Amino acid sequence: MDWKLLASTFTAIFIAELGDKTQLAALSFSAGSSSKWTVFLGSALALVCSSAIAVAGGEAVSRLVSPIWLRRIAGVVFVVMGILFLARKPS
């Protein structure tokens, strides 16, 4: 097992998920429920399933596009999204 890849993936996903709408939805369900473990298992299973789809998609795309180009494209997309986010007018 590639422990460095495991750690970097965990760190990136953990930080990305903090305070996002998925976490807020889990918080909301948990606050209105008497079964906290059911909410935890449901949200954990949903994250595992969406991650499995992303990994399968990444594997399929990597067969067609070089990993270096995937990183470059992802970098450009993130930069463009950041610029658009910063440039938009507040509502």
PDB file with one MODEL, atoms N, CA, C and O in Angstrom:
MODEL        1
ATOM      1  N   MET A   1       0.841  -1.175   0.000  1.00  0.00           N
ATOM      2  CA  MET A   1       0.000   0.000   0.000  1.00  0.00           C
ATOM      3  C   MET A   1       0.888   1.241   0.000  1.00  0.00           C
ATOM      4  O   MET A   1       1.911   1.293   0.683  1.00  0.00           O
ATOM      5  N   ASP A   2       0.477   2.232  -0.777  1.00  0.00           N
ATOM      6  CA  ASP A   2       1.193   3.499  -0.861  1.00  0.00           C
ATOM      7  C   ASP A   2       0.676   4.415   0.254  1.00  0.00           C
ATOM      8  O   ASP A   2      -0.348   5.080   0.098  1.00  0.00           O
ATOM      9  N   TRP A   3       1.400   4.439   1.382  1.00  0.00           N
ATOM     10  CA  TRP A   3       0.955   5.188   2.568  1.00  0.00           C
ATOM     11  C   TRP A   3       0.962   6.691   2.327  1.00  0.00           C
ATOM     12  O   TRP A   3       0.117   7.407   2.863  1.00  0.00           O
ATOM     13  N   LYS A   4       1.893   7.170   1.538  1.00  0.00           N
ATOM     14  CA  LYS A   4       1.953   8.603   1.236  1.00  0.00           C
ATOM     15  C   LYS A   4       0.709   9.020   0.439  1.00  0.00           C
ATOM     16  O   LYS A   4       0.110  10.058   0.719  1.00  0.00           O
ATOM     17  N   LEU A   5       0.329   8.216  -0.543  1.00  0.00           N
ATOM     18  CA  LEU A   5      -0.878   8.484  -1.329  1.00  0.00           C
ATOM     19  C   LEU A   5      -2.125   8.408  -0.448  1.00  0.00           C
ATOM     20  O   LEU A   5      -3.033   9.228  -0.578  1.00  0.00           O
ATOM     21  N   LEU A   6      -2.164   7.427   0.441  1.00  0.00           N
ATOM     22  CA  LEU A   6      -3.292   7.296   1.369  1.00  0.00           C
ATOM     23  C   LEU A   6      -3.414   8.549   2.237  1.00  0.00           C
ATOM     24  O   LEU A   6      -4.503   9.101   2.391  1.00  0.00           O
ATOM     25  N   ALA A   7      -2.299   8.990   2.798  1.00  0.00           N
ATOM     26  CA  ALA A   7      -2.313  10.160   3.685  1.00  0.00           C
ATOM     27  C   ALA A   7      -2.699  11.427   2.931  1.00  0.00           C
ATOM     28  O   ALA A   7      -3.487  12.229   3.434  1.00  0.00           O
ATOM     29  N   SER A   8      -2.158  11.615   1.740  1.00  0.00           N
ATOM     30  CA  SER A   8      -2.476  12.833   0.991  1.00  0.00           C
ATOM     31  C   SER A   8      -3.927  12.825   0.509  1.00  0.00           C
ATOM     32  O   SER A   8      -4.577  13.871   0.494  1.00  0.00           O
ATOM     33  N   THR A   9      -4.439  11.661   0.117  1.00  0.00           N
ATOM     34  CA  THR A   9      -5.836  11.564  -0.284  1.00  0.00           C
ATOM     35  C   THR A   9      -6.751  11.836   0.899  1.00  0.00           C
ATOM     36  O   THR A   9      -7.712  12.597   0.786  1.00  0.00           O
ATOM     37  N   PHE A  10      -6.450  11.213   2.034  1.00  0.00           N
ATOM     38  CA  PHE A  10      -7.260  11.441   3.240  1.00  0.00           C
ATOM     39  C   PHE A  10      -7.261  12.916   3.617  1.00  0.00           C
ATOM     40  O   PHE A  10      -8.319  13.485   3.888  1.00  0.00           O
ATOM     41  N   THR A  11      -6.098  13.532   3.638  1.00  0.00           N
ATOM     42  CA  THR A  11      -5.991  14.934   4.040  1.00  0.00           C
ATOM     43  C   THR A  11      -6.766  15.844   3.093  1.00  0.00           C
ATOM     44  O   THR A  11      -7.508  16.718   3.541  1.00  0.00           O
ATOM     45  N   ALA A  12      -6.600  15.646   1.796  1.00  0.00           N
ATOM     46  CA  ALA A  12      -7.287  16.495   0.817  1.00  0.00           C
ATOM     47  C   ALA A  12      -8.804  16.357   0.914  1.00  0.00           C
ATOM     48  O   ALA A  12      -9.525  17.355   0.915  1.00  0.00           O
ATOM     49  N   ILE A  13      -9.286  15.110   0.995  1.00  0.00           N
ATOM     50  CA  ILE A  13     -10.735  14.887   1.066  1.00  0.00           C
ATOM     51  C   ILE A  13     -11.290  15.375   2.398  1.00  0.00           C
ATOM     52  O   ILE A  13     -12.365  15.973   2.439  1.00  0.00           O
ATOM     53  N   PHE A  14     -10.574  15.129   3.475  1.00  0.00           N
ATOM     54  CA  PHE A  14     -11.030  15.559   4.796  1.00  0.00           C
ATOM     55  C   PHE A  14     -11.178  17.079   4.853  1.00  0.00           C
ATOM     56  O   PHE A  14     -12.190  17.592   5.330  1.00  0.00           O
ATOM     57  N   ILE A  15     -10.173  17.789   4.369  1.00  0.00           N
ATOM     58  CA  ILE A  15     -10.226  19.252   4.387  1.00  0.00           C
ATOM     59  C   ILE A  15     -11.311  19.764   3.440  1.00  0.00           C
ATOM     60  O   ILE A  15     -12.024  20.713   3.765  1.00  0.00           O
ATOM     61  N   ALA A  16     -11.434  19.138   2.271  1.00  0.00           N
ATOM     62  CA  ALA A  16     -12.447  19.579   1.305  1.00  0.00           C
ATOM     63  C   ALA A  16     -13.862  19.378   1.833  1.00  0.00           C
ATOM     64  O   ALA A  16     -14.759  20.156   1.511  1.00  0.00           O
ATOM     65  N   GLU A  17     -14.067  18.352   2.633  1.00  0.00           N
ATOM     66  CA  GLU A  17     -15.404  18.044   3.133  1.00  0.00           C
ATOM     67  C   GLU A  17     -15.790  18.842   4.375  1.00  0.00           C
ATOM     68  O   GLU A  17     -16.969  18.902   4.722  1.00  0.00           O
ATOM     69  N   LEU A  18     -14.817  19.456   5.051  1.00  0.00           N
ATOM     70  CA  LEU A  18     -15.145  20.221   6.252  1.00  0.00           C
ATOM     71  C   LEU A  18     -16.023  21.409   5.899  1.00  0.00           C
ATOM     72  O   LEU A  18     -15.674  22.220   5.041  1.00  0.00           O
ATOM     73  N   GLY A  19     -17.157  21.505   6.563  1.00  0.00           N
ATOM     74  CA  GLY A  19     -18.027  22.658   6.397  1.00  0.00           C
ATOM     75  C   GLY A  19     -18.769  22.738   5.079  1.00  0.00           C
ATOM     76  O   GLY A  19     -19.385  23.763   4.790  1.00  0.00           O
ATOM     77  N   ASP A  20     -18.731  21.693   4.275  1.00  0.00           N
ATOM     78  CA  ASP A  20     -19.473  21.754   3.015  1.00  0.00           C
ATOM     79  C   ASP A  20     -20.915  21.315   3.241  1.00  0.00           C
ATOM     80  O   ASP A  20     -21.294  20.953   4.355  1.00  0.00           O
ATOM     81  N   LYS A  21     -21.711  21.347   2.189  1.00  0.00           N
ATOM     82  CA  LYS A  21     -23.133  21.034   2.349  1.00  0.00           C
ATOM     83  C   LYS A  21     -23.380  19.587   2.754  1.00  0.00           C
ATOM     84  O   LYS A  21     -24.413  19.294   3.356  1.00  0.00           O
ATOM     85  N   THR A  22     -22.469  18.679   2.444  1.00  0.00           N
ATOM     86  CA  THR A  22     -22.628  17.298   2.886  1.00  0.00           C
ATOM     87  C   THR A  22     -22.542  17.219   4.409  1.00  0.00           C
ATOM     88  O   THR A  22     -23.358  16.555   5.049  1.00  0.00           O
ATOM     89  N   GLN A  23     -21.562  17.892   4.976  1.00  0.00           N
ATOM     90  CA  GLN A  23     -21.408  17.882   6.428  1.00  0.00           C
ATOM     91  C   GLN A  23     -22.591  18.591   7.092  1.00  0.00           C
ATOM     92  O   GLN A  23     -23.078  18.146   8.132  1.00  0.00           O
ATOM     93  N   LEU A  24     -23.045  19.676   6.501  1.00  0.00           N
ATOM     94  CA  LEU A  24     -24.191  20.396   7.061  1.00  0.00           C
ATOM     95  C   LEU A  24     -25.470  19.555   6.988  1.00  0.00           C
ATOM     96  O   LEU A  24     -26.305  19.612   7.890  1.00  0.00           O
ATOM     97  N   ALA A  25     -25.619  18.780   5.918  1.00  0.00           N
ATOM     98  CA  ALA A  25     -26.780  17.897   5.809  1.00  0.00           C
ATOM     99  C   ALA A  25     -26.731  16.818   6.891  1.00  0.00           C
ATOM    100  O   ALA A  25     -27.748  16.516   7.515  1.00  0.00           O
ATOM    101  N   ALA A  26     -25.552  16.240   7.113  1.00  0.00           N
ATOM    102  CA  ALA A  26     -25.408  15.222   8.162  1.00  0.00           C
ATOM    103  C   ALA A  26     -25.692  15.828   9.530  1.00  0.00           C
ATOM    104  O   ALA A  26     -26.332  15.195  10.370  1.00  0.00           O
ATOM    105  N   LEU A  27     -25.219  17.050   9.756  1.00  0.00           N
ATOM    106  CA  LEU A  27     -25.481  17.742  11.014  1.00  0.00           C
ATOM    107  C   LEU A  27     -26.987  17.945  11.207  1.00  0.00           C
ATOM    108  O   LEU A  27     -27.518  17.736  12.298  1.00  0.00           O
ATOM    109  N   SER A  28     -27.655  18.350  10.146  1.00  0.00           N
ATOM    110  CA  SER A  28     -29.098  18.582  10.205  1.00  0.00           C
ATOM    111  C   SER A  28     -29.868  17.292  10.489  1.00  0.00           C
ATOM    112  O   SER A  28     -30.756  17.270  11.341  1.00  0.00           O
ATOM    113  N   PHE A  29     -29.528  16.231   9.780  1.00  0.00           N
ATOM    114  CA  PHE A  29     -30.190  14.945  10.020  1.00  0.00           C
ATOM    115  C   PHE A  29     -29.945  14.458  11.442  1.00  0.00           C
ATOM    116  O   PHE A  29     -30.851  13.939  12.093  1.00  0.00           O
ATOM    117  N   SER A  30     -28.727  14.626  11.913  1.00  0.00           N
ATOM    118  CA  SER A  30     -28.377  14.174  13.253  1.00  0.00           C
ATOM    119  C   SER A  30     -29.105  14.969  14.322  1.00  0.00           C
ATOM    120  O   SER A  30     -29.537  14.409  15.330  1.00  0.00           O
ATOM    121  N   ALA A  31     -29.242  16.264  14.109  1.00  0.00           N
ATOM    122  CA  ALA A  31     -29.927  17.114  15.090  1.00  0.00           C
ATOM    123  C   ALA A  31     -31.405  16.748  15.206  1.00  0.00           C
ATOM    124  O   ALA A  31     -31.989  16.877  16.282  1.00  0.00           O
ATOM    125  N   GLY A  32     -32.012  16.296  14.117  1.00  0.00           N
ATOM    126  CA  GLY A  32     -33.428  15.973  14.129  1.00  0.00           C
ATOM    127  C   GLY A  32     -33.715  14.503  14.314  1.00  0.00           C
ATOM    128  O   GLY A  32     -34.841  14.063  14.080  1.00  0.00           O
ATOM    129  N   SER A  33     -32.723  13.727  14.731  1.00  0.00           N
ATOM    130  CA  SER A  33     -32.889  12.281  14.823  1.00  0.00           C
ATOM    131  C   SER A  33     -32.466  11.775  16.196  1.00  0.00           C
ATOM    132  O   SER A  33     -31.618  12.364  16.866  1.00  0.00           O
ATOM    133  N   SER A  34     -33.078  10.673  16.590  1.00  0.00           N
ATOM    134  CA  SER A  34     -32.658  10.042  17.841  1.00  0.00           C
ATOM    135  C   SER A  34     -31.625   8.943  17.589  1.00  0.00           C
ATOM    136  O   SER A  34     -31.047   8.404  18.533  1.00  0.00           O
ATOM    137  N   SER A  35     -31.397   8.614  16.328  1.00  0.00           N
ATOM    138  CA  SER A  35     -30.462   7.550  15.986  1.00  0.00           C
ATOM    139  C   SER A  35     -29.244   8.128  15.271  1.00  0.00           C
ATOM    140  O   SER A  35     -29.194   8.164  14.041  1.00  0.00           O
ATOM    141  N   LYS A  36     -28.276   8.572  16.042  1.00  0.00           N
ATOM    142  CA  LYS A  36     -27.077   9.206  15.477  1.00  0.00           C
ATOM    143  C   LYS A  36     -26.247   8.228  14.648  1.00  0.00           C
ATOM    144  O   LYS A  36     -25.664   8.612  13.635  1.00  0.00           O
ATOM    145  N   TRP A  37     -26.192   6.960  15.076  1.00  0.00           N
ATOM    146  CA  TRP A  37     -25.413   5.968  14.333  1.00  0.00           C
ATOM    147  C   TRP A  37     -26.001   5.694  12.955  1.00  0.00           C
ATOM    148  O   TRP A  37     -25.261   5.420  12.010  1.00  0.00           O
ATOM    149  N   THR A  38     -27.316   5.764  12.832  1.00  0.00           N
ATOM    150  CA  THR A  38     -27.954   5.566  11.526  1.00  0.00           C
ATOM    151  C   THR A  38     -27.576   6.704  10.584  1.00  0.00           C
ATOM    152  O   THR A  38     -27.286   6.477   9.409  1.00  0.00           O
ATOM    153  N   VAL A  39     -27.579   7.923  11.105  1.00  0.00           N
ATOM    154  CA  VAL A  39     -27.166   9.077  10.294  1.00  0.00           C
ATOM    155  C   VAL A  39     -25.698   8.933   9.907  1.00  0.00           C
ATOM    156  O   VAL A  39     -25.334   9.175   8.756  1.00  0.00           O
ATOM    157  N   PHE A  40     -24.856   8.542  10.856  1.00  0.00           N
ATOM    158  CA  PHE A  40     -23.434   8.357  10.562  1.00  0.00           C
ATOM    159  C   PHE A  40     -23.233   7.292   9.481  1.00  0.00           C
ATOM    160  O   PHE A  40     -22.496   7.519   8.521  1.00  0.00           O
ATOM    161  N   LEU A  41     -23.877   6.144   9.628  1.00  0.00           N
ATOM    162  CA  LEU A  41     -23.710   5.066   8.647  1.00  0.00           C
ATOM    163  C   LEU A  41     -24.243   5.467   7.273  1.00  0.00           C
ATOM    164  O   LEU A  41     -23.627   5.160   6.252  1.00  0.00           O
ATOM    165  N   GLY A  42     -25.379   6.146   7.249  1.00  0.00           N
ATOM    166  CA  GLY A  42     -25.931   6.596   5.969  1.00  0.00           C
ATOM    167  C   GLY A  42     -25.023   7.592   5.270  1.00  0.00           C
ATOM    168  O   GLY A  42     -24.786   7.482   4.067  1.00  0.00           O
ATOM    169  N   SER A  43     -24.511   8.570   6.023  1.00  0.00           N
ATOM    170  CA  SER A  43     -23.639   9.571   5.402  1.00  0.00           C
ATOM    171  C   SER A  43     -22.293   8.961   5.004  1.00  0.00           C
ATOM    172  O   SER A  43     -21.741   9.313   3.962  1.00  0.00           O
ATOM    173  N   ALA A  44     -21.766   8.058   5.821  1.00  0.00           N
ATOM    174  CA  ALA A  44     -20.498   7.403   5.486  1.00  0.00           C
ATOM    175  C   ALA A  44     -20.655   6.537   4.231  1.00  0.00           C
ATOM    176  O   ALA A  44     -19.785   6.545   3.360  1.00  0.00           O
ATOM    177  N   LEU A  45     -21.751   5.800   4.138  1.00  0.00           N
ATOM    178  CA  LEU A  45     -21.996   4.962   2.963  1.00  0.00           C
ATOM    179  C   LEU A  45     -22.151   5.815   1.709  1.00  0.00           C
ATOM    180  O   LEU A  45     -21.661   5.446   0.641  1.00  0.00           O
ATOM    181  N   ALA A  46     -22.832   6.955   1.834  1.00  0.00           N
ATOM    182  CA  ALA A  46     -22.993   7.850   0.682  1.00  0.00           C
ATOM    183  C   ALA A  46     -21.640   8.379   0.207  1.00  0.00           C
ATOM    184  O   ALA A  46     -21.388   8.440  -0.996  1.00  0.00           O
ATOM    185  N   LEU A  47     -20.765   8.764   1.148  1.00  0.00           N
ATOM    186  CA  LEU A  47     -19.444   9.259   0.773  1.00  0.00           C
ATOM    187  C   LEU A  47     -18.596   8.155   0.134  1.00  0.00           C
ATOM    188  O   LEU A  47     -17.865   8.404  -0.824  1.00  0.00           O
ATOM    189  N   VAL A  48     -18.699   6.942   0.666  1.00  0.00           N
ATOM    190  CA  VAL A  48     -17.966   5.808   0.082  1.00  0.00           C
ATOM    191  C   VAL A  48     -18.447   5.548  -1.344  1.00  0.00           C
ATOM    192  O   VAL A  48     -17.632   5.336  -2.242  1.00  0.00           O
ATOM    193  N   CYS A  49     -19.757   5.564  -1.557  1.00  0.00           N
ATOM    194  CA  CYS A  49     -20.306   5.312  -2.902  1.00  0.00           C
ATOM    195  C   CYS A  49     -19.890   6.399  -3.887  1.00  0.00           C
ATOM    196  O   CYS A  49     -19.486   6.092  -5.008  1.00  0.00           O
ATOM    197  N   SER A  50     -19.984   7.670  -3.483  1.00  0.00           N
ATOM    198  CA  SER A  50     -19.596   8.746  -4.400  1.00  0.00           C
ATOM    199  C   SER A  50     -18.090   8.703  -4.678  1.00  0.00           C
ATOM    200  O   SER A  50     -17.659   9.019  -5.787  1.00  0.00           O
ATOM    201  N   SER A  51     -17.298   8.320  -3.692  1.00  0.00           N
ATOM    202  CA  SER A  51     -15.854   8.183  -3.907  1.00  0.00           C
ATOM    203  C   SER A  51     -15.552   7.026  -4.852  1.00  0.00           C
ATOM    204  O   SER A  51     -14.656   7.128  -5.691  1.00  0.00           O
ATOM    205  N   ALA A  52     -16.291   5.927  -4.724  1.00  0.00           N
ATOM    206  CA  ALA A  52     -16.101   4.779  -5.623  1.00  0.00           C
ATOM    207  C   ALA A  52     -16.400   5.171  -7.064  1.00  0.00           C
ATOM    208  O   ALA A  52     -15.691   4.761  -7.983  1.00  0.00           O
ATOM    209  N   ILE A  53     -17.445   5.962  -7.260  1.00  0.00           N
ATOM    210  CA  ILE A  53     -17.769   6.436  -8.609  1.00  0.00           C
ATOM    211  C   ILE A  53     -16.641   7.318  -9.139  1.00  0.00           C
ATOM    212  O   ILE A  53     -16.253   7.193 -10.300  1.00  0.00           O
ATOM    213  N   ALA A  54     -16.115   8.203  -8.302  1.00  0.00           N
ATOM    214  CA  ALA A  54     -15.025   9.089  -8.725  1.00  0.00           C
ATOM    215  C   ALA A  54     -13.766   8.293  -9.075  1.00  0.00           C
ATOM    216  O   ALA A  54     -13.101   8.585 -10.070  1.00  0.00           O
ATOM    217  N   VAL A  55     -13.441   7.292  -8.263  1.00  0.00           N
ATOM    218  CA  VAL A  55     -12.254   6.472  -8.526  1.00  0.00           C
ATOM    219  C   VAL A  55     -12.426   5.682  -9.821  1.00  0.00           C
ATOM    220  O   VAL A  55     -11.500   5.607 -10.629  1.00  0.00           O
ATOM    221  N   ALA A  56     -13.595   5.096 -10.020  1.00  0.00           N
ATOM    222  CA  ALA A  56     -13.849   4.345 -11.258  1.00  0.00           C
ATOM    223  C   ALA A  56     -13.789   5.272 -12.467  1.00  0.00           C
ATOM    224  O   ALA A  56     -13.235   4.912 -13.505  1.00  0.00           O
ATOM    225  N   GLY A  57     -14.359   6.463 -12.330  1.00  0.00           N
ATOM    226  CA  GLY A  57     -14.301   7.439 -13.423  1.00  0.00           C
ATOM    227  C   GLY A  57     -12.883   7.878 -13.704  1.00  0.00           C
ATOM    228  O   GLY A  57     -12.483   8.013 -14.860  1.00  0.00           O
ATOM    229  N   GLY A  58     -12.116   8.103 -12.640  1.00  0.00           N
ATOM    230  CA  GLY A  58     -10.718   8.492 -12.812  1.00  0.00           C
ATOM    231  C   GLY A  58      -9.902   7.417 -13.507  1.00  0.00           C
ATOM    232  O   GLY A  58      -9.051   7.707 -14.348  1.00  0.00           O
ATOM    233  N   GLU A  59     -10.176   6.172 -13.142  1.00  0.00           N
ATOM    234  CA  GLU A  59      -9.466   5.064 -13.793  1.00  0.00           C
ATOM    235  C   GLU A  59      -9.816   4.998 -15.274  1.00  0.00           C
ATOM    236  O   GLU A  59      -8.938   4.796 -16.113  1.00  0.00           O
ATOM    237  N   ALA A  60     -11.095   5.166 -15.598  1.00  0.00           N
ATOM    238  CA  ALA A  60     -11.526   5.106 -16.998  1.00  0.00           C
ATOM    239  C   ALA A  60     -10.927   6.254 -17.808  1.00  0.00           C
ATOM    240  O   ALA A  60     -10.456   6.048 -18.927  1.00  0.00           O
ATOM    241  N   VAL A  61     -10.944   7.446 -17.251  1.00  0.00           N
ATOM    242  CA  VAL A  61     -10.398   8.606 -17.960  1.00  0.00           C
ATOM    243  C   VAL A  61      -8.881   8.481 -18.123  1.00  0.00           C
ATOM    244  O   VAL A  61      -8.328   8.893 -19.143  1.00  0.00           O
ATOM    245  N   SER A  62      -8.210   7.911 -17.115  1.00  0.00           N
ATOM    246  CA  SER A  62      -6.751   7.795 -17.198  1.00  0.00           C
ATOM    247  C   SER A  62      -6.300   6.833 -18.297  1.00  0.00           C
ATOM    248  O   SER A  62      -5.140   6.857 -18.706  1.00  0.00           O
ATOM    249  N   ARG A  63      -7.203   6.000 -18.767  1.00  0.00           N
ATOM    250  CA  ARG A  63      -6.860   5.116 -19.899  1.00  0.00           C
ATOM    251  C   ARG A  63      -6.821   5.894 -21.210  1.00  0.00           C
ATOM    252  O   ARG A  63      -6.172   5.481 -22.171  1.00  0.00           O
ATOM    253  N   LEU A  64      -7.532   7.038 -21.238  1.00  0.00           N
ATOM    254  CA  LEU A  64      -7.606   7.842 -22.453  1.00  0.00           C
ATOM    255  C   LEU A  64      -6.704   9.068 -22.417  1.00  0.00           C
ATOM    256  O   LEU A  64      -6.239   9.536 -23.457  1.00  0.00           O
ATOM    257  N   VAL A  65      -6.459   9.587 -21.211  1.00  0.00           N
ATOM    258  CA  VAL A  65      -5.702  10.829 -21.057  1.00  0.00           C
ATOM    259  C   VAL A  65      -4.550  10.574 -20.083  1.00  0.00           C
ATOM    260  O   VAL A  65      -4.728   9.920 -19.055  1.00  0.00           O
ATOM    261  N   SER A  66      -3.390  11.090 -20.411  1.00  0.00           N
ATOM    262  CA  SER A  66      -2.207  10.939 -19.566  1.00  0.00           C
ATOM    263  C   SER A  66      -2.446  11.578 -18.195  1.00  0.00           C
ATOM    264  O   SER A  66      -3.061  12.641 -18.109  1.00  0.00           O
ATOM    265  N   PRO A  67      -1.963  10.937 -17.121  1.00  0.00           N
ATOM    266  CA  PRO A  67      -2.140  11.513 -15.781  1.00  0.00           C
ATOM    267  C   PRO A  67      -1.593  12.940 -15.638  1.00  0.00           C
ATOM    268  O   PRO A  67      -2.169  13.745 -14.906  1.00  0.00           O
ATOM    269  N   ILE A  68      -0.514  13.257 -16.313  1.00  0.00           N
ATOM    270  CA  ILE A  68       0.023  14.621 -16.231  1.00  0.00           C
ATOM    271  C   ILE A  68      -0.967  15.614 -16.826  1.00  0.00           C
ATOM    272  O   ILE A  68      -1.132  16.716 -16.303  1.00  0.00           O
ATOM    273  N   TRP A  69      -1.628  15.231 -17.919  1.00  0.00           N
ATOM    274  CA  TRP A  69      -2.624  16.119 -18.516  1.00  0.00           C
ATOM    275  C   TRP A  69      -3.871  16.210 -17.645  1.00  0.00           C
ATOM    276  O   TRP A  69      -4.511  17.260 -17.587  1.00  0.00           O
ATOM    277  N   LEU A  70      -4.217  15.134 -16.977  1.00  0.00           N
ATOM    278  CA  LEU A  70      -5.349  15.187 -16.048  1.00  0.00           C
ATOM    279  C   LEU A  70      -5.066  16.182 -14.918  1.00  0.00           C
ATOM    280  O   LEU A  70      -5.937  16.972 -14.554  1.00  0.00           O
ATOM    281  N   ARG A  71      -3.850  16.143 -14.365  1.00  0.00           N
ATOM    282  CA  ARG A  71      -3.483  17.093 -13.309  1.00  0.00           C
ATOM    283  C   ARG A  71      -3.488  18.521 -13.832  1.00  0.00           C
ATOM    284  O   ARG A  71      -3.948  19.433 -13.145  1.00  0.00           O
ATOM    285  N   ARG A  72      -2.986  18.718 -15.027  1.00  0.00           N
ATOM    286  CA  ARG A  72      -2.964  20.058 -15.607  1.00  0.00           C
ATOM    287  C   ARG A  72      -4.378  20.583 -15.846  1.00  0.00           C
ATOM    288  O   ARG A  72      -4.690  21.728 -15.522  1.00  0.00           O
ATOM    289  N   ILE A  73      -5.217  19.740 -16.411  1.00  0.00           N
ATOM    290  CA  ILE A  73      -6.605  20.142 -16.668  1.00  0.00           C
ATOM    291  C   ILE A  73      -7.317  20.455 -15.360  1.00  0.00           C
ATOM    292  O   ILE A  73      -8.016  21.463 -15.253  1.00  0.00           O
ATOM    293  N   ALA A  74      -7.140  19.587 -14.360  1.00  0.00           N
ATOM    294  CA  ALA A  74      -7.768  19.822 -13.058  1.00  0.00           C
ATOM    295  C   ALA A  74      -7.264  21.123 -12.450  1.00  0.00           C
ATOM    296  O   ALA A  74      -8.048  21.880 -11.879  1.00  0.00           O
ATOM    297  N   GLY A  75      -5.977  21.393 -12.564  1.00  0.00           N
ATOM    298  CA  GLY A  75      -5.415  22.637 -12.045  1.00  0.00           C
ATOM    299  C   GLY A  75      -6.017  23.856 -12.712  1.00  0.00           C
ATOM    300  O   GLY A  75      -6.371  24.826 -12.043  1.00  0.00           O
ATOM    301  N   VAL A  76      -6.134  23.809 -14.022  1.00  0.00           N
ATOM    302  CA  VAL A  76      -6.727  24.927 -14.763  1.00  0.00           C
ATOM    303  C   VAL A  76      -8.186  25.115 -14.357  1.00  0.00           C
ATOM    304  O   VAL A  76      -8.633  26.244 -14.156  1.00  0.00           O
ATOM    305  N   VAL A  77      -8.925  24.026 -14.237  1.00  0.00           N
ATOM    306  CA  VAL A  77     -10.335  24.120 -13.842  1.00  0.00           C
ATOM    307  C   VAL A  77     -10.463  24.749 -12.460  1.00  0.00           C
ATOM    308  O   VAL A  77     -11.323  25.606 -12.254  1.00  0.00           O
ATOM    309  N   PHE A  78      -9.625  24.343 -11.508  1.00  0.00           N
ATOM    310  CA  PHE A  78      -9.680  24.920 -10.165  1.00  0.00           C
ATOM    311  C   PHE A  78      -9.320  26.400 -10.174  1.00  0.00           C
ATOM    312  O   PHE A  78      -9.949  27.192  -9.473  1.00  0.00           O
ATOM    313  N   VAL A  79      -8.313  26.783 -10.961  1.00  0.00           N
ATOM    314  CA  VAL A  79      -7.929  28.191 -11.037  1.00  0.00           C
ATOM    315  C   VAL A  79      -9.070  29.014 -11.643  1.00  0.00           C
ATOM    316  O   VAL A  79      -9.408  30.080 -11.129  1.00  0.00           O
ATOM    317  N   VAL A  80      -9.659  28.522 -12.728  1.00  0.00           N
ATOM    318  CA  VAL A  80     -10.768  29.238 -13.366  1.00  0.00           C
ATOM    319  C   VAL A  80     -11.954  29.359 -12.403  1.00  0.00           C
ATOM    320  O   VAL A  80     -12.570  30.420 -12.304  1.00  0.00           O
ATOM    321  N   MET A  81     -12.269  28.284 -11.703  1.00  0.00           N
ATOM    322  CA  MET A  81     -13.367  28.343 -10.737  1.00  0.00           C
ATOM    323  C   MET A  81     -13.066  29.358  -9.642  1.00  0.00           C
ATOM    324  O   MET A  81     -13.956  30.104  -9.233  1.00  0.00           O
ATOM    325  N   GLY A  82     -11.828  29.398  -9.163  1.00  0.00           N
ATOM    326  CA  GLY A  82     -11.438  30.366  -8.141  1.00  0.00           C
ATOM    327  C   GLY A  82     -11.571  31.795  -8.630  1.00  0.00           C
ATOM    328  O   GLY A  82     -12.064  32.661  -7.908  1.00  0.00           O
ATOM    329  N   ILE A  83     -11.133  32.042  -9.857  1.00  0.00           N
ATOM    330  CA  ILE A  83     -11.241  33.386 -10.430  1.00  0.00           C
ATOM    331  C   ILE A  83     -12.701  33.784 -10.579  1.00  0.00           C
ATOM    332  O   ILE A  83     -13.082  34.904 -10.240  1.00  0.00           O
ATOM    333  N   LEU A  84     -13.515  32.871 -11.084  1.00  0.00           N
ATOM    334  CA  LEU A  84     -14.944  33.166 -11.231  1.00  0.00           C
ATOM    335  C   LEU A  84     -15.591  33.430  -9.879  1.00  0.00           C
ATOM    336  O   LEU A  84     -16.432  34.320  -9.756  1.00  0.00           O
ATOM    337  N   PHE A  85     -15.207  32.666  -8.872  1.00  0.00           N
ATOM    338  CA  PHE A  85     -15.744  32.855  -7.539  1.00  0.00           C
ATOM    339  C   PHE A  85     -15.362  34.225  -6.985  1.00  0.00           C
ATOM    340  O   PHE A  85     -16.198  34.925  -6.413  1.00  0.00           O
ATOM    341  N   LEU A  86     -14.102  34.601  -7.157  1.00  0.00           N
ATOM    342  CA  LEU A  86     -13.633  35.894  -6.657  1.00  0.00           C
ATOM    343  C   LEU A  86     -14.207  37.072  -7.452  1.00  0.00           C
ATOM    344  O   LEU A  86     -14.406  38.154  -6.901  1.00  0.00           O
ATOM    345  N   ALA A  87     -14.471  36.865  -8.733  1.00  0.00           N
ATOM    346  CA  ALA A  87     -14.924  37.961  -9.593  1.00  0.00           C
ATOM    347  C   ALA A  87     -16.436  38.188  -9.549  1.00  0.00           C
ATOM    348  O   ALA A  87     -16.917  39.234  -9.987  1.00  0.00           O
ATOM    349  N   ARG A  88     -17.170  37.243  -9.037  1.00  0.00           N
ATOM    350  CA  ARG A  88     -18.637  37.411  -9.047  1.00  0.00           C
ATOM    351  C   ARG A  88     -19.072  38.483  -8.066  1.00  0.00           C
ATOM    352  O   ARG A  88     -18.414  38.735  -7.056  1.00  0.00           O
ATOM    353  N   LYS A  89     -20.184  39.102  -8.385  1.00  0.00           N
ATOM    354  CA  LYS A  89     -20.731  40.148  -7.531  1.00  0.00           C
ATOM    355  C   LYS A  89     -21.453  39.515  -6.354  1.00  0.00           C
ATOM    356  O   LYS A  89     -22.154  38.516  -6.521  1.00  0.00           O
ATOM    357  N   PRO A  90     -21.290  40.081  -5.172  1.00  0.00           N
ATOM    358  CA  PRO A  90     -22.014  39.530  -4.018  1.00  0.00           C
ATOM    359  C   PRO A  90     -23.518  39.705  -4.195  1.00  0.00           C
ATOM    360  O   PRO A  90     -23.977  40.704  -4.750  1.00  0.00           O
ATOM    361  N   SER A  91     -24.273  38.731  -3.721  1.00  0.00           N
ATOM    362  CA  SER A  91     -25.719  38.834  -3.875  1.00  0.00           C
ATOM    363  C   SER A  91     -26.355  39.598  -2.749  1.00  0.00           C
ATOM    364  O   SER A  91     -27.574  39.773  -2.732  1.00  0.00           O
TER     365      SER A  91
ENDMDL
END
